[in-house]
Amino acid sequence: VLICHLGMSGSFRIETSDDSEMPDNSEMLGAFYHERSKSAVHDHVVFHIVSPEGARSRVTFNDPRRFGFMLFSEGAPDTHPMLAGLGVEPTGNALDGELLASLLKGRKSPLKAALLDQRLIAGLGNIYVSEALWRAGLSP
């Protein structure tokens, strides 16, 4: 299993063997609003790919700010030491009002600090928590 986190500025660049960059058809595959970094000094991982038909491509992970990372796991990813202690996935079906109540029951910490605790709910960052509390009309 390969897990990739782009951090705040990371991106993948896909190039074909003739050095043309994909996506080559912006109407079909999507266009990028901001220019992505193409400086090779920020290329950290390059995958060389060969299709069953023999077409060659490169997938390059570029991250100027170095906040992104890649994690390789041979077994189930949730058993990897870097992931084993993480809480429930916030976009999954397991997170509901009942689970949230049980996770927060008896806690003395401020609500915002509890929601930022990655051992309870994985992946909630400052902006998401602040916005959710604002919309719910709750004090952090």
N, C-alpha and C positions, 0 to 999 in steps of 0.2 A: 504494500500500500504506500502510495506517495501522497502526502498532504502538503499543500503549498499555501502559504499565507503571504499575501502581497504587501503587508504592512501598509504604510500610508502612500508610498510612491512607487511601489514595484509594479512591473508589468511583464508580460510574456510577448516576445517578438517571434513571429513565425516567418521563416524565409525559405524559399525553395532553392534547389540546387543552382538555378540560374541567377541567384541573388535578387530575385524579385520578392518584395515583401508582401505577405498576405495580411489582411484580406485584400484581394485584388479587385473585387467587385463590391464597392461600398454600398450600393443599393441593395445587394442581396445579403451581405454579411455584416454590415454595420460600419459606420465611420467613427473615428475618434474625435471628440470635441477638442481636446488639448493634445498637442504634439507629445509623443512619448519619448523618453530618453533613448537615444541610440548610441550614446557614448560607450565604446567598448570597455572603458575603464570601470564602468558600473555593471558590466556583465559578470554575473557570479556563477551561473550554471548554464551549460549548453548541452542540450540533448540532440544527438544526431539520429534521425529517424529514417528508416527505409520502409516504404510501403510494400505490400505483397507484389505490386506491379513493378517494383524497382525504383520508384520515384524517391528522390532524396530531399529531405527537409531538415532544417535546424529549428529547434525551439529554444529560445534564449531567455533566461530569467535575468532581468535588469532591474536594479534597485539602487538609485542614487543615494537614498537616505539610510539604507541598510537596516530597515525595520522588519523586512520580510524574512521568511525562513522556509526551509523544506525539511520534512521529517519522513524518513523511510522506516517502515515497520514491516517485518516479515510475518508477524502474527496479526491478531485482531488489534486494530489501532488503539482501542480504548484500554488495552492492557499495557501499552507502552508507558514507561515511567513518566514521560512528559505529559501524558494525557490521562493517566489513571485516576488522578485526584480531581478531575474536572467535574463540575456539576452537570445538571440537565441541559440539553440543547434548547435555547430559547425559541427557536422556530419549529421545534418538533411537536408532535401531538401529546407528549407526556406533560408538558408544562400547561397547567390549567389553574384555576383559582384554588382548588382543593390542595394541589401540590404546593403552590406558592404559600398558602396559609401554613402548611405543615413545615415548610422550610424556614419561615420567619417566626414561628411560634416560640415564645420564650426568649427571644433574642433581646439583648439590652442595647445593641449597637444602633446608631442612627439608620433610618430606612435606606438612605442612599448608599451608605457603607455596606449594608447587608446585600443590596442588589448588585453591588460591584464585586462581591466576594465570588470569585470564579469557582470555588468549591461548591457553591450552591447552584448558580446558574452560569454556565460558561458562555463567554462571548459578549456579555453586556459591558459596554464601555461608558465612559463619562457622558458623552453626548446622548446616547440612547437612554440612559437612566435619567439624566436631567430632563430630557424632552418628555419621557413617560410620566415622570412625577409632575411636571408642569401641566400636562394635559389632564392628568387625574386630579389636579388641584391638591396634591399632597405635599407637605413640607418635607424636604430632604432629611 
